[in-house]
Amino acid sequence: MPILSRYLSVVGVDRDVFINVRGNSVSLLTIGFYVMEWMLYILLFVFAQLFRRLIHPRFSDFSLIDPQISHMTYSQRELLFPRMFVLMLTGGITFLSGGTINALSPRYSVTRKWWNTHSTMLTILGTNAVQSTVVSVLKNIAGKTRPDLMTRCMPVIKDIAPGQFNIDIRSCSTDNLRVLADGFRSFPSGTAATAFSNLTLLTFMILSRVNIYQHATSSNSITLPLTGFPILFATLMSASTLADNRHFLTDNVFGAAIGISSAMLIYRQYFPPIWRKPAMYTLANGTKVEQDMTLAYEPKRFFNDQEFTWKVDPSQQKGDGEEPEIVTVRNLSRRTYPSNSHATI
């Protein structure tokens, strides 16, 4: 990060500071950077929840004769997929799947598994923080009515002037302002954004593991539908809000777009893009190594004037008389990638 390093030098920080942890040189500046990232995502997520609960949306007027907002209101217990349930279910599935994929990979060292898991958890948290913030802010700004607004409002007809069809919340008889305010948070769908953000991440993890797009095989006809299951599940959860009279179709479409965009944005901060062909690297001993799309990017560095490097799973050294070997993600093994390496962050 050369640009940031120039700004750090202005305030008197011109070299990194390292400490020794079990024989590994650990960068305090890098650790501090990732601690700030964790705190930023947590604060964003908390802000999104508080903004949605404590700030009232824009209360727009609505029509008494609009059939699209006159549907029945169902309680949280009657919903097929309540919003918090969707968050815990999809986030939990992605969390457990990502941890399992990293832990059960036989070709990575313990250090690499730890770093992959850390990057996966940070990606999940960051994705949910970004999509929650965007959705919460847009909900309160747009103030779009839900399909069940009329039953939330329960307007007093006798207090409405003859011939008046457009009314506002002053004509409502309900005394539950929280429920009424939530009736103006239809756009965009938080359920769709949450489901698609987490399950899109899960799809990326699966695709990076099976390498469908990088390596075509005869088993793709079976593997590809399996990798598409998370998106189908997200679509099902989003569609349930239509039957529950919580959202319109446009709300779900924009919510899904926010979720997918957030997942792609944050995933690219920590992992290589699975939709591109993996790069090829030539090691010092002549061995050609194909980029492993499941590996997280190395820790962020600020200064390049040190002799410290990131060392994880170096390829097996070959003799001078041997021909260079092309190592791909299809033929990696524990022997090819020994587990005695260390990380330098």
C-alpha positions as a printed NumPy array, in Angstrom:
array([[  0.   ,   0.   ,   0.   ],
       [  2.507,   2.634,  -1.178],
       [  0.01 ,   5.523,  -1.204],
       [ -0.944,   5.006,   2.426],
       [  2.708,   4.592,   3.389],
       [  3.427,   8.1  ,   2.084],
       [  0.734,   9.549,   4.339],
       [  2.052,   7.59 ,   7.304],
       [  5.503,   9.027,   6.768],
       [  4.04 ,  12.535,   7.084],
       [  3.005,  11.843,  10.675],
       [  6.37 ,  10.335,  11.523],
       [  5.668,   6.67 ,  10.785],
       [  8.173,   5.745,   8.087],
       [  8.998,   2.144,   8.992],
       [  7.052,  -0.823,  10.177],
       [  7.441,  -2.221,  13.691],
       [  7.84 ,  -5.977,  14.14 ],
       [  7.664,  -8.284,  17.126],
       [  8.695, -11.911,  17.349],
       [  5.898, -14.398,  18.048],
       [  6.977, -18.052,  18.175],
       [  9.748, -17.449,  15.71 ],
       [  7.617, -15.39 ,  13.323],
       [  8.052, -11.676,  12.67 ],
       [  4.671, -10.02 ,  13.16 ],
       [  3.929,  -6.509,  11.898],
       [  2.224,  -4.363,  14.531],
       [  1.081,  -1.906,  11.848],
       [ -0.634,  -4.658,   9.887],
       [ -2.285,  -6.055,  13.007],
       [ -3.547,  -2.594,  13.904],
       [ -4.952,  -2.149,  10.409],
       [ -6.987,  -5.353,  10.601],
       [ -8.186,  -4.54 ,  14.113],
       [ -9.523,  -1.257,  12.736],
       [-11.236,  -3.128,   9.894],
       [-13.   ,  -5.424,  12.367],
       [-14.066,  -2.441,  14.459],
       [-15.26 ,  -0.523,  11.395],
       [-17.458,  -3.364,  10.195],
       [-18.878,  -3.958,  13.668],
       [-19.664,  -0.252,  14.089],
       [-21.29 ,  -0.128,  10.647],
       [-23.471,  -3.128,  11.47 ],
       [-24.513,  -1.672,  14.838],
       [-25.197,   1.711,  13.208],
       [-27.439,   0.05 ,  10.614],
       [-29.526,  -1.697,  13.262],
       [-29.885,   1.423,  15.412],
       [-30.64 ,   3.652,  12.431],
       [-33.426,   1.343,  11.384],
       [-34.937,   1.05 ,  14.859],
       [-34.497,   4.559,  16.281],
       [-34.909,   6.82 ,  13.225],
       [-38.388,   7.143,  11.782],
       [-38.812,   6.758,   8.012],
       [-40.301,   9.423,   5.799],
       [-44.074,   9.235,   6.366],
       [-45.522,   9.773,   2.914],
       [-49.221,  10.078,   2.216],
       [-51.136,   7.125,   0.796],
       [-54.467,   6.383,  -0.836],
       [-57.461,   4.879,   0.923],
       [-58.52 ,   3.133,  -2.279],
       [-55.158,   1.637,  -3.195],
       [-55.656,  -2.166,  -3.201],
       [-51.897,  -2.822,  -3.31 ],
       [-51.419,  -1.624,   0.285],
       [-54.605,  -3.124,   1.736],
       [-53.389,  -6.659,   2.404],
       [-53.442,  -8.511,   5.704],
       [-50.64 ,  -7.95 ,   8.241],
       [-48.974, -11.069,   9.614],
       [-47.025, -11.169,  12.855],
       [-43.362, -12.195,  13.027],
       [-44.398, -15.649,  14.225],
       [-46.538, -16.163,  11.144],
       [-43.814, -15.262,   8.661],
       [-42.125, -18.091,   6.794],
       [-38.663, -16.482,   7.056],
       [-38.435, -13.665,   9.635],
       [-35.641, -11.181,   8.936],
       [-33.481, -12.023,  11.971],
       [-33.945, -15.723,  11.243],
       [-32.711, -15.139,   7.686],
       [-29.659, -13.286,   9.017],
       [-28.755, -16.026,  11.494],
       [-29.52 , -18.87 ,   9.065],
       [-27.706, -17.598,   5.989],
       [-24.877, -16.013,   7.964],
       [-24.472, -19.168,  10.041],
       [-24.458, -21.452,   6.999],
       [-21.835, -19.306,   5.272],
       [-19.757, -19.049,   8.456],
       [-19.766, -22.804,   9.079],
       [-19.22 , -23.677,   5.419],
       [-16.293, -21.302,   5.081],
       [-14.697, -22.588,   8.267],
       [-15.223, -26.204,   7.222],
       [-13.765, -25.661,   3.743],
       [-10.641, -24.086,   5.242],
       [-10.244, -26.566,   8.104],
       [-10.662, -29.717,   5.995],
       [ -8.323, -28.694,   3.202],
       [ -5.386, -31.157,   3.398],
       [ -3.015, -29.158,   1.216],
       [ -2.703, -26.087,   3.463],
       [ -0.577, -25.518,   6.53 ],
       [ -2.126, -24.559,   9.863],
       [ -0.986, -20.973,   9.333],
       [ -2.631, -20.745,   5.922],
       [ -5.851, -22.286,   7.249],
       [ -5.905, -19.74 ,  10.044],
       [ -5.395, -16.816,   7.678],
       [ -8.003, -18.088,   5.216],
       [-10.498, -18.47 ,   8.057],
       [ -9.749, -14.974,   9.349],
       [-10.266, -13.5  ,   5.88 ],
       [-13.488, -15.479,   5.434],
       [-14.952, -14.246,   8.719],
       [-13.945, -10.668,   7.942],
       [-15.568, -10.971,   4.526],
       [-18.85 , -12.215,   6.004],
       [-18.928,  -9.466,   8.624],
       [-18.006,  -6.761,   6.116],
       [-20.623,  -7.887,   3.615],
       [-23.418,  -7.847,   6.189],
       [-22.263,  -4.503,   7.554],
       [-22.28 ,  -2.859,   4.113],
       [-25.581,  -4.263,   2.91 ],
       [-27.31 ,  -3.56 ,   6.253],
       [-26.144,   0.062,   6.211],
       [-27.237,   0.655,   2.624],
       [-30.622,  -1.018,   3.181],
       [-31.344,   0.781,   6.468],
       [-30.539,   4.217,   5.06 ],
       [-32.543,   3.664,   1.87 ],
       [-35.539,   2.345,   3.81 ],
       [-35.849,   5.485,   5.908],
       [-35.136,   7.85 ,   3.028],
       [-37.534,   6.234,   0.538],
       [-40.428,   5.752,   2.978],
       [-42.179,   3.407,   0.575],
       [-45.364,   1.82 ,   1.905],
       [-45.626,  -1.913,   2.489],
       [-48.442,  -4.023,   1.013],
       [-50.013,  -4.312,   4.506],
       [-49.862,  -0.623,   5.47 ],
       [-53.637,  -0.102,   5.619],
       [-54.164,  -2.79 ,   8.241],
       [-51.26 ,  -1.378,  10.248],
       [-52.759,   2.108,  10.074],
       [-56.446,   1.282,  10.663],
       [-57.662,   4.702,   9.422],
       [-60.642,   6.379,  11.105],
       [-63.011,   6.844,   8.198],
       [-65.377,   9.244,   9.986],
       [-62.576,  11.763,  10.505],
       [-61.755,  11.883,   6.788],
       [-63.371,  14.616,   4.73 ],
       [-65.818,  13.521,   2.014],
       [-64.072,  13.021,  -1.303],
       [-60.633,  12.859,   0.313],
       [-58.729,   9.766,  -0.734],
       [-55.118,  10.581,   0.113],
       [-54.373,  10.59 ,   3.838],
       [-51.323,  10.492,   6.126],
       [-50.553,   8.916,   9.495],
       [-52.652,  11.529,  11.333],
       [-55.717,   9.632,  10.127],
       [-54.504,   6.34 ,  11.633],
       [-56.061,   4.979,  14.789],
       [-53.244,   2.62 ,  15.794],
       [-51.238,   3.548,  18.877],
       [-48.278,   1.318,  17.969],
       [-45.973,   3.804,  16.247],
       [-43.201,   1.238,  15.81 ],
       [-45.42 ,  -1.099,  13.783],
       [-46.825,   1.815,  11.802],
       [-43.356,   3.209,  11.044],
       [-42.22 ,  -0.176,   9.805],
       [-45.067,  -0.028,   7.302],
       [-43.105,   2.685,   5.482],
       [-39.919,   0.62 ,   5.099],
       [-40.779,  -1.547,   2.132],
       [-37.978,  -0.455,  -0.211],
       [-35.538,  -2.148,  -0.493],
       [-36.084,  -5.608,   0.954],
       [-33.757,  -6.328,   3.87 ],
       [-34.615, -10.017,   3.704],
       [-33.541, -10.218,   0.055],
       [-30.361,  -8.224,   0.691],
       [-29.376, -10.402,   3.663],
       [-30.155, -13.698,   1.954],
       [-28.415, -12.845,  -1.309],
       [-25.349, -11.271,   0.325],
       [-24.566, -14.269,   2.527],
       [-25.503, -16.962,   0.044],
       [-23.64 , -15.229,  -2.763],
       [-20.547, -15.405,  -0.573],
       [-21.235, -19.101,  -0.05 ],
       [-21.507, -19.551,  -3.821],
       [-18.158, -17.82 ,  -4.307],
       [-16.547, -20.125,  -1.748],
       [-17.93 , -23.226,  -3.434],
       [-16.959, -22.064,  -6.929],
       [-13.429, -21.22 ,  -5.82 ],
       [-13.111, -24.734,  -4.406],
       [-14.483, -26.736,  -7.337],
       [-13.057, -24.397, -10.029],
       [-15.911, -24.84 , -12.457],
       [-14.994, -21.888, -14.622],
       [-11.235, -22.432, -14.568],
       [-11.17 , -26.169, -15.241],
       [-13.956, -27.667, -17.325],
       [-14.606, -31.305, -16.535],
       [-17.263, -33.859, -17.328],
       [-18.592, -33.557, -13.757],
       [-19.644, -29.925, -14.265],
       [-23.146, -31.024, -15.251],
       [-23.597, -32.207, -11.655],
       [-21.432, -29.681,  -9.832],
       [-22.886, -26.545, -11.389],
       [-26.491, -27.156, -10.198],
       [-25.166, -27.853,  -6.693],
       [-23.286, -24.567,  -6.615],
       [-26.443, -22.772,  -7.734],
       [-28.465, -24.086,  -4.788],
       [-27.548, -21.177,  -2.435],
       [-28.882, -18.644,  -4.952],
       [-32.076, -20.656,  -5.382],
       [-32.485, -20.766,  -1.606],
       [-31.974, -16.987,  -1.41 ],
       [-34.596, -16.52 ,  -4.114],
       [-37.049, -18.678,  -2.147],
       [-36.57 , -16.658,   1.03 ],
       [-36.991, -13.418,  -0.888],
       [-40.14 , -14.647,  -2.622],
       [-41.672, -15.573,   0.746],
       [-41.907, -11.86 ,   1.607],
       [-44.333, -11.437,  -1.289],
       [-46.659, -14.052,   0.181],
       [-46.233, -12.536,   3.656],
       [-47.367,  -9.113,   2.353],
       [-44.085,  -7.53 ,   3.418],
       [-42.642,  -6.444,   0.062],
       [-43.329,  -5.805,  -3.589],
       [-41.369,  -7.49 ,  -6.374],
       [-39.292,  -4.361,  -7.037],
       [-38.262,  -4.28 ,  -3.369],
       [-36.876,  -7.791,  -3.646],
       [-35.087,  -7.106,  -6.934],
       [-33.286,  -4.063,  -5.557],
       [-32.583,  -5.849,  -2.261],
       [-31.03 ,  -8.764,  -4.131],
       [-28.931,  -6.348,  -6.204],
       [-27.648,  -4.665,  -3.028],
       [-26.826,  -8.027,  -1.45 ],
       [-24.97 ,  -9.395,  -4.484],
       [-23.081,  -6.127,  -5.029],
       [-22.023,  -5.987,  -1.366],
       [-20.809,  -9.582,  -1.506],
       [-18.782,  -8.977,  -4.659],
       [-17.286,  -5.735,  -3.314],
       [-16.131,  -7.125,   0.029],
       [-15.103, -10.54 ,  -1.328],
       [-12.723,  -8.862,  -3.766],
       [-10.994,  -7.078,  -0.883],
       [ -9.756, -10.375,   0.571],
       [ -9.932, -13.056,  -2.15 ],
       [ -9.057, -13.268,  -5.859],
       [-12.   , -13.059,  -8.296],
       [-13.302, -16.507,  -9.179],
       [-14.729, -15.246, -12.465],
       [-11.25 , -14.712, -13.919],
       [ -8.704, -17.226, -15.125],
       [ -6.109, -17.95 , -12.425],
       [ -2.671, -16.445, -12.966],
       [  0.493, -18.51 , -13.409],
       [  3.622, -17.88 , -11.315],
       [  7.161, -19.137, -11.832],
       [  9.094, -19.836,  -8.624],
       [ 12.839, -19.382,  -8.182],
       [ 13.466, -23.07 ,  -8.863],
       [ 11.587, -22.893, -12.192],
       [  8.399, -24.538, -10.961],
       [  5.286, -23.039, -12.473],
       [  2.468, -22.606,  -9.969],
       [ -1.115, -21.812, -10.824],
       [ -2.864, -19.316,  -8.562],
       [ -5.086, -21.053,  -6.037],
       [ -8.413, -19.19 ,  -6.085],
       [ -9.305, -20.407,  -2.588],
       [ -6.354, -18.629,  -0.943],
       [ -6.98 , -15.262,   0.659],
       [ -4.745, -12.366,  -0.238],
       [ -1.643, -11.92 ,   1.894],
       [ -1.834,  -9.44 ,   4.796],
       [ -1.724,  -5.793,   3.824],
       [  1.726,  -4.226,   4.007],
       [  2.56 ,  -0.526,   4.172],
       [  6.315,  -0.417,   3.594],
       [  8.441,  -2.417,   1.158],
       [ 11.874,  -1.515,   2.55 ],
       [ 11.96 ,  -4.495,   4.889],
       [ 13.337,  -7.975,   4.255],
       [ 10.214,  -9.544,   5.724],
       [  7.902, -11.449,   3.399],
       [  4.736, -13.482,   3.572],
       [  5.683, -17.163,   3.444],
       [  2.879, -19.674,   3.291],
       [  3.035, -23.156,   1.791],
       [  6.113, -22.795,  -0.431],
       [  6.228, -25.226,  -3.31 ],
       [  8.532, -28.209,  -2.889],
       [ 12.087, -27.446,  -4.036],
       [ 13.244, -29.448,  -7.024],
       [ 16.716, -30.518,  -8.047],
       [ 18.726, -28.714, -10.707],
       [ 18.436, -31.556, -13.193],
       [ 14.639, -31.884, -13.013],
       [ 12.217, -30.293, -15.4  ],
       [  9.952, -27.581, -14.011],
       [  6.606, -28.948, -12.863],
       [  3.302, -27.201, -13.494],
       [  1.348, -27.285, -10.239],
       [ -2.38 , -26.722, -10.547],
       [ -5.194, -26.697,  -8.025],
       [ -6.217, -30.08 ,  -9.366],
       [ -3.006, -31.907,  -8.406],
       [ -1.97 , -30.183,  -5.196],
       [ -1.121, -32.471,  -2.294],
       [  0.314, -32.273,   1.194],
       [  3.662, -33.392,  -0.251],
       [  3.636, -30.623,  -2.83 ],
       [  2.741, -28.033,  -0.21 ],
       [  4.424, -28.942,   3.091],
       [  2.981, -27.627,   6.347],
       [  6.192, -26.391,   7.951],
       [  5.878, -22.871,   6.602],
       [  5.257, -19.74 ,   8.622],
       [  3.434, -16.464,   8.18 ],
       [  5.043, -13.075,   8.423],
       [  2.534, -10.282,   8.8  ]])
